[in-house]
Amino acid sequence: MRGRPDGGQKKRLITSVFVVAIFIGFLYAYCGSSNRGSSALEYGKSLRKLGSSYLGGEDDNDGKQDEASKFGDVEDDVVPKSFPVCDDRHSELIPCLDRNLIYQMRLKLDLSLMEHYERHCPPPERRFNCLIPPPSGYKVPIKWPKSRDEVWKANIPHTHLAHEKSDQNWMVVKGEKIIFPGGGTHFHYGADKYIASIANMLNFSNDNINNEGRLRTVLDVGCGVASFGAYLLSSDVITMSLAPNDVHQNQIQFALERGIPAYLGVLGTKRLPYPSRSFELAHCSRCRIDWLQRDGILLLELDRLLRPGGYFAYSSPEAYAQDEEDLRIWKEMSALVERMCWRIAAKRNQTVVWQKPLNNDCYMARAPGTLPPLCHSDDDPDAVYGVQMEACITPYSDHDQKARGSGLAPWPARLTAPSPRLADFGYSSEMFEKDTESWRNRVDSYWNLLSPKIQSNSLRNLMDMKAHLGSFAAALKEKDVWVMSVVPEDGPNTLKLIYDRGLIGSIHNWCEAYSTYPRTYDLLHAWTVFSDIEKRGCSGEDLLLEMDRILRPTGFVIIRDKQSVVDFVKKYLRALNWESVATTADASSDSDQDGDEVVFIVQKKIWLTSESLRDTE
């Protein structure tokens, strides 16, 4: 056959060259996505799911990535893969509140019960393993307290609320900024005047809503852009502003961008992630909630959350309108709260304020068979994570019955006063005081380590990812910050002690994504959080991506954990665009009690073009 042209061989050669060219092109595109240039576009727009390769097949490293994710198995020569950047459409992704996921998974949810606004987390194969990009033109957020009244439009490029609520002074678009005049649906002339009127209705001294420190924690349901909570801060009152990711989907994002405590949640079918007897005041201003549905189950959830003698301020047409439907609702609602043993504390103009009883006497005096019933004795009112609401009244503990109230000191004394509920955990006052002092020293050390990088107004929204007794937040009282104290759902539910101290927080499982928008926290404090999820078999890589999602550009992470965790995180700094700030094994005066704990502080870079890096402050 020598000397005869072989057409088949020629074709095979051409095919081989073509395949090699495609492979080289693929490598070029893949490696290009890891290039850490100054532009977000240089990161590529690739997207992949956990557990699969870019081509959609099995993982191409035969499980090596899983091995590398275990903190004890990281070798010095292991270089983690680069994380691609999510598509621009995911710049506001909230994984467990993603309606696209609901549609894709064809979940059968009852829309009338708001189940589609509750948490539905993606299974592992549907998680995004990519970095959430900031919107085009993103700027370093305006600093507190100026941010209360204005934010950069580029950071939250949504102006439909400004047009929809133009007659209510929620927000106004003005050039490159969005302005918040402090109005609301039922307080067009300003939240400050509305708050003073409620205090006046309740005969509080000097029309001050804090009632000489006895009113400290507030739950604002259907909060809009959280101006009510924003204006309460000047009265030393802290508010958990709550709203769902609904048709007004960016209201919580605006709140957090302003530097106001807020959380994405809904009164649907599951309990809110707060323990019983957490709030002195619940508030609803035209929050569009049907309080009569399902035997009053939503009002009973508020009842669970209110302290003895707590208030519910309700501003809505039902409280004052005279048309037939509003009168019917008012009559039925009045009858319901009367059976719940609430009394009208004040009623004026468009607002009524009910008060919860101080003890169980009224409950015991009700006629047999009165609805709603008291909850069963085996019902734990503090079990909340993924727990269904119950249409029943939570009676008070023996302590509260005897004390005829919560027994809490006024604010700010309650911050450092041992809570009466310490005994629920077997903790002594001495243990509480020692924990408070220990974290005061640690926080002082943190600030010394951060001092070269921050100014007095650099930080505003902070999160303690494993808060225990809340002493991290307590140590920051003199700073102009607020802290979301998070308690793990599988440990002691110490969140009720945190609320008793006059602080706020939520229950969460860090194997899942948190209910907040991307870029909403300036600092995350992770004390043994990585070690905890390792014991549960969850991915440290997933947690790093989640922390990056909720962390603002230029924000900080403080990791306090064992050395192997710090070594693991260091492997991913370049992939995440984080840079090391400080590492120390002695970040507190009592470091001998910390064992082998190491403190590692990192900062998140901004990965945008230089034109977008303007910090106009």
C-alpha positions in Angstrom: 0.0 0.0 0.0 3.1 2.3 0.2 2.8 5.3 -2.1 -1.0 5.3 -2.1 -2.7 8.3 -0.5 -4.5 7.2 2.7 -7.6 9.4 2.8 -8.7 7.9 6.2 -5.4 8.6 7.8 -5.5 12.2 6.6 -9.0 12.6 8.0 -7.9 11.2 11.3 -5.0 13.6 11.4 -7.3 16.6 10.7 -9.8 15.4 13.4 -7.0 15.0 15.9 -5.7 18.5 15.3 -9.3 19.8 15.6 -9.8 18.0 18.9 -6.5 19.3 20.3 -7.4 22.8 19.2 -10.7 22.6 21.0 -9.0 21.3 24.1 -6.5 24.1 24.1 -9.3 26.6 23.6 -11.1 25.1 26.6 -8.0 25.3 28.8 -7.5 28.9 27.8 -11.1 29.8 28.7 -10.9 27.9 31.9 -7.6 29.3 33.1 -8.7 32.8 32.0 -11.6 32.7 34.5 -9.0 32.5 37.3 -7.2 35.6 36.2 -7.5 38.1 39.0 -7.5 41.4 37.1 -9.1 44.6 38.1 -12.2 44.1 36.1 -15.1 41.7 37.0 -15.4 40.9 33.3 -11.9 39.3 33.5 -13.3 36.7 35.8 -15.5 35.2 33.1 -19.2 34.5 33.4 -19.0 30.7 33.8 -21.3 28.9 36.1 -21.3 25.4 37.5 -23.1 23.4 40.2 -21.4 21.7 43.1 -20.4 18.1 42.5 -20.1 18.4 38.8 -17.6 19.7 36.3 -18.0 22.6 33.9 -19.2 20.1 31.3 -21.9 18.8 33.5 -20.4 15.4 34.0 -18.9 13.7 37.1 -16.3 15.7 39.1 -13.1 15.6 37.1 -10.8 15.2 40.1 -12.2 11.9 41.4 -13.2 13.3 44.8 -10.0 15.2 45.4 -11.9 18.4 45.9 -14.0 16.8 48.6 -10.8 15.6 50.3 -9.3 19.0 50.1 -12.4 20.5 51.7 -11.8 18.5 54.9 -9.8 20.7 57.2 -7.3 18.1 58.3 -6.5 16.8 54.9 -5.2 20.0 53.2 -1.6 19.6 52.0 0.8 22.5 51.4 0.9 21.8 47.7 -2.9 21.7 47.1 -4.0 24.6 45.1 -7.8 25.0 45.1 -9.7 25.6 41.9 -10.7 29.2 41.0 -14.3 30.1 41.6 -16.1 31.3 38.5 -18.3 34.4 38.8 -22.0 33.9 38.6 -24.0 35.3 35.8 -25.0 39.0 36.3 -28.6 37.8 36.8 -27.6 36.3 40.1 -26.1 39.5 41.6 -28.9 39.5 44.2 -29.2 35.8 44.7 -30.6 34.5 48.0 -30.2 30.7 47.6 -32.9 29.7 50.1 -35.4 32.3 48.9 -34.9 31.9 45.2 -38.3 31.7 43.4 -36.6 30.4 40.2 -35.6 27.4 42.2 -39.2 26.9 43.4 -40.4 26.9 39.8 -37.6 24.6 38.6 -38.2 22.1 41.3 -42.0 22.3 40.9 -42.6 22.6 44.6 -46.3 22.4 45.5 -46.8 25.3 47.8 -49.9 27.1 49.1 -49.6 30.6 47.9 -52.4 31.8 50.1 -50.3 30.8 53.2 -47.2 32.6 51.9 -45.3 29.3 51.7 -43.5 30.5 48.5 -41.9 33.3 50.6 -40.6 30.9 53.2 -37.1 29.2 53.1 -36.7 26.5 50.5 -33.0 25.7 50.1 -31.5 24.1 47.0 -30.2 20.5 47.2 -26.4 20.1 46.9 -26.6 19.4 43.1 -28.4 22.7 42.5 -26.1 24.9 44.6 -24.1 27.6 42.7 -20.4 27.2 43.2 -19.6 30.8 42.1 -18.9 34.3 43.4 -21.8 36.7 43.4 -20.9 39.7 41.3 -21.8 43.2 42.4 -24.0 45.3 40.1 -22.5 47.5 37.5 -21.1 50.7 39.0 -21.1 49.4 42.6 -19.6 51.8 45.1 -18.4 51.5 48.6 -21.6 52.1 50.7 -22.2 55.5 52.2 -21.2 55.5 55.9 -23.5 55.6 58.9 -25.2 57.8 60.1 -25.5 59.5 56.7 -26.6 56.2 55.2 -29.8 56.3 57.2 -31.0 59.0 54.8 -29.3 58.1 51.5 -27.7 55.3 49.5 -26.1 54.9 46.1 -28.6 54.0 43.5 -26.0 51.9 41.7 -25.7 49.6 44.7 -29.5 48.8 44.6 -30.6 49.7 41.1 -34.3 49.4 41.8 -36.5 52.5 41.7 -39.9 51.0 41.3 -40.7 51.4 45.1 -39.9 55.2 44.7 -42.6 55.5 42.0 -45.1 53.1 43.7 -44.8 54.8 47.1 -44.3 58.3 45.8 -47.2 59.6 47.8 -46.0 58.0 51.0 -42.4 59.4 51.2 -40.8 56.0 51.4 -37.9 56.9 49.1 -37.1 59.4 46.4 -34.6 59.1 43.5 -32.2 62.1 43.3 -29.4 61.9 40.8 -27.0 59.1 41.7 -28.6 58.6 45.1 -31.9 57.3 46.6 -33.1 59.5 49.5 -35.2 58.3 52.4 -37.3 61.1 53.9 -38.5 58.8 56.7 -42.1 58.4 55.6 -44.3 55.3 55.6 -47.8 54.2 54.5 -49.3 55.5 57.8 -46.7 58.1 58.7 -46.3 60.3 55.7 -45.0 63.1 57.8 -42.1 61.2 59.3 -41.4 58.2 61.4 -40.1 60.3 64.3 -43.4 62.1 64.8 -45.3 58.8 64.5 -43.1 57.1 67.1 -43.5 60.1 69.5 -47.3 59.8 69.0 -47.3 56.1 70.0 -45.2 57.0 73.1 -47.7 59.8 73.9 -50.6 57.4 73.5 -49.0 55.1 76.1 -48.2 58.0 78.5 -44.5 57.2 78.4 -42.3 59.9 80.0 -41.3 62.8 77.7 -43.0 61.0 74.8 -39.9 58.7 74.6 -40.7 55.3 73.2 -38.0 53.6 75.3 -40.1 54.1 78.4 -37.0 54.8 80.6 -35.3 51.7 79.3 -38.1 49.3 79.8 -38.8 49.1 76.1 -35.7 48.0 74.2 -36.4 45.3 71.5 -39.0 45.8 68.7 -40.3 43.6 65.9 -41.5 45.6 62.8 -43.6 43.3 60.6 -43.9 44.3 57.0 -41.4 47.0 57.6 -41.1 48.6 54.1 -37.7 50.2 53.9 -37.4 50.1 57.7 -37.7 53.8 58.4 -39.6 53.0 61.6 -36.7 51.0 62.9 -34.2 53.6 61.7 -35.8 56.4 63.7 -36.1 54.2 66.8 -32.4 53.8 67.1 -32.0 57.4 68.4 -34.2 56.4 71.3 -31.9 53.4 72.2 -34.4 51.0 70.9 -33.3 48.3 68.4 -35.7 46.8 65.9 -35.8 43.6 63.9 -37.3 44.9 60.7 -39.0 42.0 58.9 -40.4 41.7 55.4 -40.5 39.0 52.7 -38.9 39.0 49.3 -42.3 39.7 47.8 -43.5 42.2 45.1 -41.6 44.9 47.1 -38.7 42.5 46.9 -35.9 45.0 47.6 -37.2 46.6 50.8 -34.9 44.6 53.1 -32.0 45.2 50.8 -32.6 48.9 51.1 -32.8 48.6 54.9 -29.5 46.8 55.2 -27.8 49.1 52.7 -28.9 52.0 55.0 -27.3 50.3 58.0 -30.6 49.3 59.7 -31.1 45.9 61.3 -33.3 43.8 59.1 -34.1 40.2 58.1 -35.9 38.5 55.3 -38.8 36.6 56.7 -42.6 36.1 56.5 -45.5 35.2 58.7 -46.5 32.1 56.8 -46.6 28.6 58.2 -43.4 28.4 60.2 -42.3 30.1 63.3 -40.1 33.1 63.0 -36.5 32.3 64.0 -36.7 34.1 67.4 -37.4 32.5 70.8 -40.4 33.2 72.9 -40.7 36.5 74.9 -38.1 38.3 72.8 -39.8 41.7 72.1 -41.4 44.5 74.1 -43.2 45.8 71.1 -44.5 44.4 67.8 -45.5 46.8 65.1 -47.5 46.6 61.9 -48.2 49.7 59.8 -50.5 48.8 56.9 -48.6 45.5 56.6 -51.3 43.8 54.5 -51.5 40.7 56.8 -54.8 38.8 57.3 -54.6 38.5 61.1 -57.9 36.5 61.2 -56.7 33.6 59.0 -56.4 30.1 60.4 -57.9 30.8 63.8 -55.6 33.8 64.3 -52.4 31.8 64.0 -50.4 34.8 62.9 -51.5 36.9 65.9 -50.7 34.0 68.1 -47.1 33.9 66.7 -46.8 37.5 67.7 -48.1 36.6 71.1 -45.4 33.9 71.4 -42.8 36.5 70.7 -44.0 39.3 73.0 -42.8 39.6 76.6 -45.2 39.8 79.5 -46.9 43.2 79.2 -45.6 43.6 75.7 -47.4 45.8 73.1 -48.7 45.4 69.6 -49.1 48.7 67.7 -51.4 48.3 64.7 -52.0 51.1 62.2 -54.4 50.1 59.5 -57.9 51.0 58.1 -59.5 48.3 60.3 -58.6 50.4 63.3 -60.5 53.5 62.2 -62.3 53.1 58.8 -66.1 52.9 58.9 -66.9 50.9 55.7 -68.7 47.6 56.2 -65.7 45.3 55.5 -63.3 47.2 57.8 -65.9 47.3 60.6 -66.4 43.5 60.2 -62.7 42.8 60.4 -62.3 45.1 63.4 -65.1 43.4 65.3 -63.7 39.9 64.7 -60.2 41.0 65.5 -61.3 42.7 68.7 -63.1 39.5 69.7 -60.0 37.4 69.0 -57.5 39.5 70.9 -60.0 39.7 73.8 -60.0 35.9 74.0 -56.2 36.0 73.9 -56.4 38.2 77.0 -55.0 41.3 75.2 -56.4 44.6 76.3 -56.6 47.9 74.4 -53.9 50.1 76.0 -54.6 53.1 73.7 -56.5 53.9 70.5 -56.2 57.2 68.6 -56.8 58.2 65.0 -55.4 55.5 62.8 -53.6 53.4 65.5 -54.6 51.0 68.2 -52.1 49.6 70.7 -52.9 46.3 72.5 -51.1 45.0 75.5 -50.4 41.4 76.4 -51.1 40.3 80.0 -48.4 40.2 82.6 -49.2 36.7 83.9 -51.4 33.6 83.4 -54.3 34.8 85.5 -56.6 35.8 82.6 -55.8 32.6 80.8 -56.9 30.5 83.8 -60.1 32.5 84.2 -61.4 31.8 80.6 -64.4 29.6 80.2 -63.6 25.9 79.3 -63.3 25.4 75.6 -62.4 29.0 74.8 -60.4 29.4 71.6 -57.6 29.7 71.0 -56.5 27.1 73.5 -53.4 27.1 75.6 -50.5 25.2 74.0 -49.7 21.7 75.3 -47.2 21.5 78.1 -44.8 19.5 75.8 -44.7 22.4 73.2 -41.4 24.2 73.3 -42.0 27.8 72.5 -38.3 28.3 71.8 -38.1 25.6 69.1 -38.3 27.6 66.0 -36.0 26.5 63.1 -38.3 25.0 60.5 -41.0 24.4 63.2 -44.6 24.9 62.2 -46.7 27.6 63.9 -49.4 26.5 66.3 -52.8 28.1 66.8 -52.4 28.2 70.6 -51.4 30.6 73.4 -48.0 30.1 75.0 -48.6 30.4 78.8 -45.9 31.9 81.0 -43.3 30.0 82.9 -43.5 29.7 86.7 -40.9 32.3 87.0 -42.7 34.8 84.9 -46.0 34.1 86.7 -44.4 34.8 90.0 -42.5 37.8 88.8 -45.6 39.2 87.0 -43.3 40.2 84.1 -39.9 39.3 82.6 -37.9 40.5 85.5 -35.4 42.3 83.2 -33.5 45.3 84.2 -34.0 48.5 82.2 -31.6 49.2 79.3 -28.7 49.6 79.4 -28.3 47.8 82.7 -29.8 44.6 81.2 -26.9 44.3 78.8 -24.6 43.2 81.6 -27.2 41.9 84.1 -27.6 38.1 84.3 -30.9 37.1 82.7 -33.4 35.2 84.9 -33.5 32.6 82.0 -29.8 31.7 82.6 -31.1 28.9 84.9 -32.8 27.3 81.9 -29.2 26.3 80.7 -27.7 25.6 84.1 -25.5 28.7 83.8 -24.6 30.7 86.9 -24.2 34.5 87.2 -20.5 34.0 87.6 -20.2 32.1 84.3 -22.2 34.9 82.6 -19.9 37.6 84.0 -16.8 35.7 83.1 -18.0 35.2 79.5 -18.8 38.9 79.3 -15.3 39.9 80.5 -13.6 37.4 78.3 -15.2 38.6 75.1 -14.6 42.2 76.1 -10.9 41.5 76.1 -11.1 39.6 72.8 -13.0 42.3 71.0 -10.5 44.9 72.3 -7.8 42.7 70.7 -9.8 42.4 67.5 -10.0 46.2 67.2 -6.3 46.6 67.8 -5.6 44.2 64.9 -8.1 45.9 62.7 -7.1 49.5 63.6 -4.6 49.9 60.7 -7.4 49.1 58.2 -10.5 50.8 59.7 -11.7 54.2 60.8 -14.4 55.1 63.3 -17.2 54.8 60.7 -15.8 51.9 58.6 -18.1 49.3 60.1 -21.9 49.3 60.6 -23.6 45.9 60.0 -21.9 43.1 61.9 -22.8 39.5 62.3 -21.6 37.1 65.1 -22.1 33.7 63.4 -22.0 31.8 66.6 -23.0 34.1 69.4 -23.4 31.9 72.4 -24.4 34.4 75.2 -24.1 37.5 73.0 -21.0 38.8 74.7 -19.3 39.7 71.4 -22.2 42.1 70.6 -22.3 43.3 74.2 -18.6 44.3 74.0 -19.4 46.6 71.0 -21.9 48.7 72.8 -19.8 51.9 72.6 -19.2 51.4 68.9 -21.6 52.9 66.4 -22.5 49.4 65.1 -25.3 46.8 65.4 -24.8 43.0 65.6 -26.9 40.2 64.2 -26.2 37.5 66.8 -26.7 34.1 65.2 -27.2 31.0 67.3 -26.9 27.5 65.7 -30.1 25.6 65.5 -28.5 22.3 66.8 -27.1 23.7 70.0 -28.4 25.3 73.2 -31.0 27.9 72.2 -29.2 30.8 74.0 -30.8 33.3 71.7 -33.4 34.1 74.4 -30.5 35.2 76.7 -29.3 37.4 73.9 -32.7 39.1 73.6 -32.9 39.4 77.4 -29.7 41.4 77.2 -31.4 43.9 74.8 -29.6 42.6 71.7 -31.1 40.9 68.6 -30.3 37.9 66.5 -31.7 34.8 64.8 -31.4 31.0 64.8 -29.6 29.5 61.8 -28.0 26.4 60.4 -24.7 27.3 58.6 -25.0 24.2 56.4 -27.5 26.4 54.5 -27.5 30.0 53.1 -28.6 32.8 55.4 -31.8 34.8 54.7 -30.2 38.0 53.5 -29.3 39.7 50.3 -25.7 39.7 49.0 -23.3 42.4 50.2 -25.2 43.3 53.4 -22.6 42.9 56.3 -19.4 44.8 57.0 -17.9 42.2 59.3 -18.5 38.5 60.0 -17.2 36.9 63.2 -16.9 33.1 62.9 -15.9 31.5 66.2 -15.5 27.7 65.7 -18.2 27.8 63.0 -16.0 25.9 60.5 -15.3 23.2 63.1 -19.0 22.9 63.9 -20.1 22.3 60.3 -17.2 19.9 59.7 -18.6 17.7 62.5 -22.0 17.8 60.6 -20.4 16.7 57.4 -21.0 20.0 55.6 -18.7 21.7 53.1 -16.3 24.4 54.3 -16.1 25.6 50.7 -19.8 26.2 50.6 -19.5 28.2 53.8 -16.7 30.3 52.4 -18.8 31.1 49.3 -21.8 32.0 51.5 -19.7 34.3 53.7 -18.4 36.0 50.6 -22.0 36.4 49.3 -23.2 38.3 52.3 -20.0 40.2 53.0 -19.7 43.7 51.5 -16.7 44.6 49.4 -14.0 45.9 51.7 -15.6 44.0 54.6 -13.8 41.8 57.1 -14.0 38.3 58.4 -12.7 37.3 61.8 -12.1 33.6 62.0 -11.4 32.2 65.5 -10.8 28.5 65.2 -8.2 25.7 65.2 -5.1 26.0 63.2 -6.2 23.5 60.5 -9.3 25.6 59.8 -7.1 28.7 59.3 -4.8 26.7 57.0 -7.8 25.6 55.0 -9.2 29.1 54.6 -5.7 30.4 53.5 -5.9 28.0 50.5 -8.9 29.9 49.2 -7.9 33.5 49.7 -6.9 34.1 46.1 -10.0 32.2 44.8 -12.3 34.4 46.9 -10.4 37.7 46.4 -9.7 38.0 50.1 -6.5 39.2 51.6 -4.9 38.4 54.9 -4.9 41.3 57.5 -3.6 39.6 60.6 -3.0 36.2 62.2 -2.4 35.6 65.9 -2.7 32.9 68.5 -3.1 35.4 71.3 -6.0 37.7 70.7 -7.2 38.0 74.3 -5.7 38.3 77.7 -7.0 34.9 78.7 -5.6 33.0 75.7 -4.5 30.2 77.9 -8.1 29.1 78.1 -8.5 29.1 74.3 -6.5 26.0 73.7 -5.2 25.9 70.2 -7.5 28.6 68.8 -6.0 30.9 66.3 -7.4 34.3 65.1 -7.3 35.0 61.4 -8.6 38.3 60.0 -9.1 38.8 56.2 -10.6 41.6 54.1 -12.6 41.2 50.9 -11.4 43.2 47.9 -13.5 45.0 45.4 -13.1 43.4 42.0 -14.5 46.0 39.7 -12.9 48.4 37.2 -10.9 51.3 38.7 -13.6 53.7 37.6 -16.0 51.9 39.9 -13.8 52.0 42.9 -14.6 55.6 43.8 -15.3 56.0 47.5 -17.0 59.4 47.5 -17.1 59.6 51.2 
